[in-house]
Amino acid sequence: MIRKAFMMRLQPGGLAMYKKYHDEVWPELVAEIERQGIAKITIFENDPILFMYSEINDLESWNRLWHSEIHEKWGEIMNPYMEFNLEGLVDAKEVREIFHLQTKA
């Protein structure tokens, strides 16, 4: 399993609706996430920053999901709440893992 993490930035005032939609995530989107090999997704917030942690089966898992029809529909709903960079993409940056500890706890 590969661990990936990203930081993203929300629009001012976007957290409540962003969280609402994720609290009610579509079953068909969950099915697509699973189909593309994404085993876990956890999102943390420190408004306006989001930190997303995931465990994926292969390095192309996220690319396949982001280019799926259902994720494009999800993106149309999420876009008003997200900040975008100069290239018109969600303002997201990959975060590199520098330490991992797993205990028997």
N, CA, C and O of each residue as an XYZ file, in Angstrom:
420
protein
N       0.848     -1.175      0.000
C       0.000      0.000      0.000
C       0.891      1.234      0.000
O       1.881      1.293      0.729
N       0.543      2.202     -0.805
C       1.279      3.457     -0.930
C       0.507      4.536     -0.176
O      -0.708      4.657     -0.334
N       1.202      5.313      0.637
C       0.574      6.430      1.356
C       0.832      7.723      0.573
O       1.965      8.006      0.184
N      -0.219      8.493      0.352
C      -0.112      9.793     -0.324
C      -0.832     10.832      0.517
O      -1.841     10.534      1.157
N      -0.311     12.052      0.513
C      -0.950     13.141      1.250
C      -0.879     14.421      0.425
O       0.087     14.663     -0.297
N      -1.930     15.239      0.550
C      -2.017     16.502     -0.172
C      -2.541     17.577      0.760
O      -3.335     17.304      1.660
N      -2.090     18.800      0.537
C      -2.665     19.979      1.181
C      -3.444     20.737      0.120
O      -2.964     20.926     -0.998
N      -4.639     21.168      0.471
C      -5.481     21.940     -0.434
C      -5.984     23.163      0.323
O      -5.987     23.186      1.553
N      -6.405     24.167     -0.416
C      -6.872     25.406      0.198
C      -8.326     25.646     -0.206
O      -8.696     25.542     -1.375
N      -9.133     25.969      0.804
C     -10.542     26.292      0.587
C     -10.737     27.782      0.337
O      -9.921     28.607      0.746
N     -11.817     28.106     -0.333
C     -12.269     29.494     -0.448
C     -12.696     29.963      0.945
O     -13.150     29.146      1.745
N     -12.565     31.242      1.253
C     -13.074     31.744      2.537
C     -14.557     31.395      2.693
O     -15.355     31.618      1.782
N     -14.910     30.853      3.842
C     -16.300     30.492      4.113
C     -16.749     29.186      3.485
O     -17.931     28.852      3.560
N     -15.846     28.436      2.868
C     -16.239     27.222      2.154
C     -16.289     25.951      2.984
O     -16.803     24.933      2.520
N     -15.768     25.989      4.198
C     -15.624     24.759      4.982
C     -16.958     24.081      5.295
O     -17.061     22.861      5.171
N     -17.964     24.824      5.691
C     -19.239     24.210      6.106
C     -19.858     23.389      4.972
O     -20.277     22.252      5.187
N     -19.915     23.956      3.782
C     -20.511     23.225      2.659
C     -19.600     22.090      2.193
O     -20.090     21.025      1.817
N     -18.294     22.298      2.213
C     -17.350     21.241      1.850
C     -17.575     20.039      2.774
O     -17.644     18.900      2.313
N     -17.686     20.302      4.080
C     -17.896     19.225      5.046
C     -19.261     18.584      4.857
O     -19.383     17.362      4.933
N     -20.288     19.387      4.614
C     -21.636     18.849      4.409
C     -21.654     17.843      3.270
O     -22.203     16.751      3.415
N     -21.056     18.202      2.136
C     -21.049     17.284      0.996
C     -20.260     16.019      1.308
O     -20.652     14.931      0.887
N     -19.168     16.143      2.030
C     -18.386     14.952      2.373
C     -19.103     14.094      3.413
O     -18.943     12.873      3.417
N     -19.883     14.706      4.289
C     -20.689     13.941      5.237
C     -21.763     13.130      4.517
O     -22.235     12.117      5.033
N     -22.141     13.578      3.329
C     -23.184     12.928      2.533
C     -22.615     12.410      1.211
O     -23.293     12.454      0.184
N     -21.374     11.919      1.234
C     -20.694     11.493      0.006
C     -21.545     10.464     -0.748
O     -22.157      9.580     -0.150
N     -21.565     10.606     -2.064
C     -22.384      9.753     -2.921
C     -21.875      8.314     -2.918
O     -20.670      8.090     -3.033
N     -22.764      7.341     -2.790
C     -22.346      5.936     -2.851
C     -21.640      5.585     -4.165
O     -20.704      4.785     -4.173
N     -22.086      6.177     -5.266
C     -21.438      5.877     -6.553
C     -20.023      6.444     -6.620
O     -19.175      5.890     -7.318
N     -19.753      7.536     -5.909
C     -18.389      8.066     -5.837
C     -17.529      7.145     -4.975
O     -16.378      6.873     -5.316
N     -18.078      6.668     -3.869
C     -17.340      5.724     -3.025
C     -16.992      4.470     -3.815
O     -15.877      3.959     -3.709
N     -17.935      3.973     -4.602
C     -17.678      2.781     -5.428
C     -16.554      3.042     -6.428
O     -15.711      2.173     -6.651
N     -16.535      4.225     -7.029
C     -15.475      4.569     -7.991
C     -14.128      4.702     -7.290
O     -13.107      4.270     -7.827
N     -14.112      5.289     -6.104
C     -12.873      5.401     -5.326
C     -12.301      4.015     -5.079
O     -11.107      3.783     -5.269
N     -13.155      3.100     -4.658
C     -12.713      1.726     -4.405
C     -12.240      1.051     -5.693
O     -11.205      0.385     -5.707
N     -12.993      1.222     -6.761
C     -12.654      0.612     -8.057
C     -11.277      1.076     -8.550
O     -10.558      0.312     -9.195
N     -10.916      2.322     -8.247
C      -9.631      2.853     -8.722
C      -8.461      2.490     -7.807
O      -7.327      2.889     -8.072
N      -8.720      1.742     -6.738
C      -7.626      1.265     -5.898
C      -7.258      2.172     -4.744
O      -6.134      2.125     -4.245
N      -8.204      3.001     -4.315
C      -7.956      3.885     -3.174
C      -8.615      3.248     -1.957
O      -9.840      3.165     -1.868
N      -7.780      2.800     -1.023
C      -8.272      2.040      0.125
C      -8.747      2.933      1.265
O      -9.718      2.600      1.944
N      -8.082      4.051      1.482
C      -8.428      4.947      2.592
C      -8.269      6.393      2.149
O      -7.355      6.738      1.400
N      -9.182      7.229      2.633
C      -9.061      8.681      2.478
C      -9.462      9.292      3.818
O     -10.524      8.986      4.359
N      -8.612     10.144      4.338
C      -8.927     10.899      5.545
C      -8.596     12.353      5.254
O      -7.520     12.657      4.740
N      -9.519     13.252      5.581
C      -9.283     14.674      5.365
C      -9.341     15.374      6.719
O     -10.297     15.213      7.477
N      -8.299     16.153      7.005
C      -8.236     16.982      8.200
C      -8.342     18.432      7.751
O      -7.991     18.766      6.620
N      -8.829     19.298      8.645
C      -8.915     20.710      8.275
C      -8.331     21.601      9.369
O      -8.394     21.305     10.562
N      -7.768     22.693      8.900
C      -7.413     23.843      9.719
C      -7.743     25.033      8.824
O      -6.866     25.652      8.221
N      -9.022     25.324      8.761
C      -9.596     26.276      7.814
C      -8.684     27.482      7.605
O      -8.352     28.166      8.573
N      -8.273     27.760      6.371
C      -8.768     27.258      5.106
C      -7.960     26.083      4.524
O      -8.168     25.717      3.367
N      -7.066     25.502      5.286
C      -6.224     24.425      4.774
C      -6.874     23.072      5.029
O      -7.368     22.803      6.124
N      -6.868     22.226      4.004
C      -7.279     20.835      4.134
C      -6.033     19.975      3.983
O      -5.155     20.288      3.179
N      -5.953     18.912      4.737
C      -4.866     17.945      4.624
C      -5.526     16.603      4.356
O      -6.285     16.097      5.183
N      -5.229     16.024      3.186
C      -5.835     14.762      2.801
C      -4.780     13.663      2.803
O      -3.741     13.779      2.155
N      -5.064     12.605      3.536
C      -4.197     11.430      3.608
C      -4.919     10.272      2.929
O      -6.118     10.078      3.129
N      -4.188      9.507      2.130
C      -4.808      8.353      1.475
C      -3.830      7.186      1.401
O      -2.612      7.358      1.451
N      -4.400      6.010      1.282
C      -3.637      4.802      1.018
C      -4.165      4.238     -0.288
O      -5.360      3.981     -0.428
N      -3.258      4.046     -1.248
C      -3.643      3.646     -2.594
C      -2.874      2.399     -3.016
O      -1.820      2.084     -2.463
N      -3.422      1.692     -4.011
C      -2.785      0.469     -4.499
C      -1.639      0.737     -5.461
O      -0.655     -0.002     -5.482
N      -1.763      1.794     -6.259
C      -0.707      2.115     -7.228
C      -0.676      3.618     -7.473
O      -1.636      4.324     -7.163
N       0.418      4.097     -8.025
C       0.619      5.549     -8.176
C      -0.377      6.211     -9.124
O      -0.527      7.432     -9.083
N      -1.049      5.462     -9.960
C      -2.016      6.047    -10.901
C      -3.445      6.083    -10.364
O      -4.349      6.572    -11.042
N      -3.655      5.569     -9.153
C      -5.015      5.505     -8.594
C      -5.721      6.855     -8.605
O      -6.864      6.960     -9.051
N      -5.034      7.893     -8.111
C      -5.662      9.219     -8.054
C      -5.932      9.766     -9.442
O      -6.989     10.355     -9.668
N      -5.001      9.589    -10.389
C      -5.231     10.088    -11.749
C      -6.457      9.435    -12.377
O      -7.250     10.108    -13.035
N      -6.613      8.147    -12.179
C      -7.788      7.461    -12.742
C      -9.072      8.010    -12.114
O     -10.056      8.251    -12.814
N      -9.058      8.207    -10.791
C     -10.257      8.731    -10.131
C     -10.572     10.131    -10.638
O     -11.710     10.410    -11.015
N      -9.568     11.022    -10.652
C      -9.817     12.407    -11.043
C     -10.329     12.536    -12.466
O     -10.952     13.544    -12.801
N     -10.084     11.545    -13.311
C     -10.546     11.606    -14.693
C     -11.787     10.755    -14.937
O     -12.174     10.541    -16.085
N     -12.414     10.269    -13.867
C     -13.642      9.488    -14.018
C     -14.839     10.438    -14.135
O     -14.800     11.577    -13.670
N     -15.892      9.940    -14.765
C     -17.094     10.756    -14.978
C     -17.725     11.180    -13.648
O     -18.125     12.335    -13.498
N     -17.818     10.269    -12.691
C     -18.462     10.601    -11.419
C     -17.645     11.627    -10.639
O     -18.219     12.484     -9.967
N     -16.314     11.554    -10.715
C     -15.505     12.537     -9.995
C     -15.594     13.909    -10.661
O     -15.521     14.932     -9.979
N     -15.748     13.941    -11.974
C     -15.939     15.227    -12.657
C     -17.234     15.890    -12.192
O     -17.281     17.109    -12.025
N     -18.291     15.090    -11.983
C     -19.550     15.636    -11.462
C     -19.354     16.139    -10.026
O     -19.865     17.197     -9.659
N     -18.614     15.378     -9.224
C     -18.306     15.778     -7.844
C     -17.520     17.092     -7.862
O     -17.785     17.992     -7.066
N     -16.557     17.192     -8.771
C     -15.749     18.398     -8.893
C     -16.586     19.630     -9.203
O     -16.297     20.716     -8.699
N     -17.615     19.477    -10.022
C     -18.487     20.610    -10.339
C     -19.141     21.163     -9.073
O     -19.351     22.370     -8.957
N     -19.461     20.289     -8.133
C     -20.078     20.720     -6.887
C     -19.042     21.289     -5.924
O     -19.317     22.262     -5.222
N     -17.847     20.688     -5.886
C     -16.805     21.106     -4.951
C     -16.072     22.371     -5.394
O     -15.586     23.121     -4.548
N     -15.984     22.618     -6.675
C     -15.190     23.739     -7.196
C     -15.501     25.094     -6.565
O     -14.570     25.865     -6.330
N     -16.769     25.426     -6.279
C     -17.034     26.737     -5.677
C     -16.409     26.920     -4.294
O     -16.275     28.049     -3.821
N     -16.031     25.836     -3.651
C     -15.484     25.910     -2.299
C     -13.964     25.845     -2.256
O     -13.363     26.021     -1.196
N     -13.340     25.593     -3.406
C     -11.896     25.369     -3.468
C     -11.170     26.575     -4.069
O     -11.716     27.289     -4.910
N      -9.944     26.786     -3.627
C      -9.051     27.777     -4.250
C      -8.374     27.113     -5.452
O      -8.107     25.912     -5.441
N      -8.104     27.906     -6.479
C      -7.447     27.399     -7.689
C      -6.139     28.139     -7.913
O      -6.000     29.304     -7.540
N      -5.179     27.452     -8.527
C      -3.900     28.081     -8.845
C      -3.999     28.794    -10.197
O      -5.063     28.813    -10.817
N      -2.907     29.368    -10.641
C      -2.906     30.135    -11.895
C      -3.186     29.272    -13.119
O      -3.617     29.790    -14.149
N      -2.948     27.958    -13.025
C      -3.224     27.054    -14.150
C      -4.674     26.584    -14.166
O      -5.057     25.808    -15.041
N      -5.495     27.045    -13.205
C      -6.893     26.655    -13.158
C      -7.138     25.323    -12.479
O      -8.225     24.758    -12.605
N      -6.148     24.809    -11.762
C      -6.285     23.545    -11.040
C      -6.484     23.827     -9.559
O      -6.066     24.872     -9.058
N      -7.125     22.891     -8.856
C      -7.291     23.047     -7.415
C      -5.921     23.300     -6.796
O      -4.948     22.613     -7.109
N      -5.861     24.295     -5.915
C      -4.601     24.647     -5.253
C      -4.238     23.526     -4.275
O      -4.573     23.577     -3.091
N      -3.544     22.514     -4.803
C      -3.155     21.341     -4.013
C      -1.673     21.081     -4.204
O      -1.119     21.250     -5.291
N      -1.064     20.674     -3.135
C       0.359     20.339     -3.199
C       0.546     19.011     -2.498
O      -0.010     18.779     -1.424
N       1.335     18.135     -3.113
C       1.627     16.862     -2.472
C       2.535     17.097     -1.275
O       3.466     17.900     -1.334
N       2.256     16.399     -0.209
C       3.058     16.467      1.002
C       3.854     15.171      1.069
O       3.289     14.084      0.948
N       5.162     15.284      1.262
C       6.022     14.100      1.291
C       6.160     13.579      2.712
O       6.345     14.342      3.661
N       6.068     12.291      2.831
C       6.220     11.649      4.134
C       7.685     11.645      4.533
O       8.549     11.252      3.748
N       7.961     12.079      5.744
C       9.343     12.039      6.234
C       9.484     11.171      7.480
O      10.599     10.889      7.920
N       8.351     10.744      8.053
C       8.419      9.880      9.233
C       7.135      9.069      9.313
O       6.039      9.592      9.111
N       7.285      7.798      9.608
C       6.129      6.917      9.799
C       6.472      5.952     10.910
O       7.549      5.357     10.905
N       5.579      5.790     11.856
C       5.791      4.873     12.976
C       4.516      4.077     13.157
O       3.426      4.640     13.252
N       4.660      2.786     13.202
C       3.519      1.929     13.487
C       3.906      1.045     14.652
O       4.943      0.382     14.629
N       3.062      1.042     15.670
C       3.322      0.232     16.859
C       2.334     -0.926     16.913
O       1.497     -1.073     16.022
N       2.426     -1.727     17.929
C       1.498     -2.838     18.123
C       0.279     -2.438     18.951
O      -0.554     -3.281     19.283
N       0.179     -1.158     19.281
C      -0.932     -0.662     20.118
C      -2.275     -0.903     19.460
O      -3.311     -0.550     20.024
